[in-house]
């Protein structure tokens, strides 16, 4: 966790002085070929400009700039820029400007455009990190273009099943207790019946005994037994969720067993992700466009039928409303993305989320139809126009390996690299979904595909003919 308490005036003074030193060290201009930096005029052997467009990364990138400077004597200048026309800005500065980035952070969906524009180059990978020992296949596919690695995977976003573990635990305990009570009642009844038979045989010798069954007594249930039952209750398919909804004795606060943002393709894609392909797994093959097929139609038919059960208004729902309702304990299951972990941590720290939560695999569409989510991988790319490519490559490699240990604590982002330790174990379960996800395609010809697919899902959810609507997208 990254929540700290104040420890007195002296600690505050030390903190602010540290921030001042970091600020001056990172932002003071120096010679482009090396120069001086920091308030003590320390000489750096080299300098690099790093561009990024997500403000949440500022603290993390600043800390890594300082760490890299201290270790390798190379000045790193992080520059926050607008995400609008991001690559266009990089191109303009590279051709005409004086502050073009040597290295920059970009999502994998823009890598084809970056590479073909000369703004990204084949990754040298001198450290030999771009392999399955360090990254899952989804990350490697995300940074691959035409069989070549053209960036380094830094952090990811993907979808998974998020559930209220407190509710599941209560249901597990209730079921175990109910089963124990039933078994005890049957045993007591059998004993009573046997006693009654014996009493009839001895009726002439005295009064008949009372046939009583003792009241059930709550027993202490071993935690291992509760955990096993909880695992059995976590749904592996949409059919399991429907069964859960029918059988669940919901607390008064619960308004929905399963609710998700049906208006956003990122939370819907798992329904068809295993059966459609845009550009193959790497998202860069123009010859692969498989959308209209039998399994995709079956999946979307199931998706449409869900509206009859869950009745979610696609015009009213939003991801923010889904998150708010989950934090308020109003839903048991939802589809969330990796940004939820920081939101949950903040709610827990402020006392606004008095529950436990869990992360599980996205539910399969049915026993026969499997699910597969999509992912966005944010990467570190080296500018093809940079005069310092070799040093930029070294920094890019550092940033996605040694540099990711405090990525989550300083930015809320989840590293693409294997082996990063988190205090919250559920984050590791999100990685399992990332491993099998399909990266968003990087083909420029598919840039409008996600918008069109989102429209298809909305139409089908609201009752449009499944076959006709999907065929419109395939044309």
Order of alpha helices (4+ residues) and beta strands (2+ residues): alpha-beta-beta-beta-alpha-beta-alpha-beta-alpha-alpha-beta-beta-beta-alpha-alpha-alpha-beta-alpha-beta-beta-alpha-alpha-beta-alpha-beta-beta-alpha-alpha-beta-alpha-beta-alpha-alpha
